Amino acid sequence: MARFNVLKHEMVPEHSLVSKKEEETLLRSLEISKELLPRINRNDPAIKALEEISGPIPDGSIIRIVRKSPTAGSSVYYRVLEEGVFK
């Protein structure tokens, strides 16, 4: 049976990994620390699909999520990858 890539579904927003260099610039521009960003669980289906594409993603990495909206255009959100967010 073929595996379904959730990132290809039209209702799933675009997820991408933020590079370490870009991470520093992002946190400086937002004037926050990484600890203040919302979390995303490693067991999230979008993260699992992203890891199949780019390989293992370490905890503490920042994920960029771009949500499209017919009224607002698009919005960018950031989440920090963490194991066991919902324990």
C-alpha positions in Angstrom: 0.0 0.0 0.0 1.4 3.4 -0.9 2.0 6.0 1.8 0.1 9.2 1.7 2.1 12.4 2.0 0.0 14.8 4.1 2.0 17.8 2.9 0.6 17.3 -0.6 -3.0 17.7 0.6 -4.6 21.1 -0.3 -5.9 21.6 3.3 -2.4 21.2 5.0 -0.4 24.4 5.1 3.2 24.4 3.9 5.7 23.3 6.5 9.5 23.9 6.2 12.5 23.7 8.4 14.2 27.0 9.3 18.0 26.9 9.0 20.2 27.6 12.0 21.5 30.8 10.4 18.0 32.0 9.5 16.8 31.0 13.0 19.1 33.6 14.6 17.9 36.4 12.3 14.3 35.4 12.8 14.5 35.5 16.6 16.3 38.8 16.6 13.7 40.4 14.2 10.8 39.1 16.4 12.7 40.2 19.5 11.9 37.0 21.3 13.6 33.9 22.6 12.9 30.4 21.2 11.2 29.4 24.5 8.4 31.9 23.7 7.4 30.3 20.4 4.5 27.7 20.4 5.5 24.1 20.2 4.7 21.4 17.7 4.9 17.7 18.5 7.2 15.3 16.8 4.3 13.0 16.2 2.4 15.6 14.1 1.7 14.0 10.7 3.2 17.0 8.9 6.4 16.7 10.9 6.7 13.0 10.1 6.2 13.8 6.4 8.8 16.6 6.6 11.3 14.2 8.2 10.8 11.7 5.3 11.8 14.4 2.9 14.6 16.1 4.8 15.8 13.5 7.2 15.7 13.5 11.1 14.9 16.9 12.6 16.4 17.6 16.0 14.3 18.8 18.9 14.4 22.6 19.3 14.4 23.2 15.5 12.0 25.9 14.3 9.4 25.0 11.7 7.9 27.6 9.4 4.2 27.1 8.6 2.6 29.2 5.8 -1.1 29.3 5.9 -3.0 30.5 2.8 -6.3 32.4 3.2 -8.7 33.7 0.5 -9.2 36.9 2.6 -5.8 37.5 4.2 -3.5 36.1 1.5 -1.0 34.2 3.6 0.2 34.1 7.1 3.5 32.8 8.5 3.7 31.0 11.8 6.6 29.5 13.6 6.7 26.5 15.9 9.5 24.8 17.9 9.8 21.0 17.4 9.6 19.2 20.7 9.2 15.6 21.8 6.2 14.9 24.0 4.4 18.3 23.9 1.1 16.7 24.8 2.2 14.4 27.7 
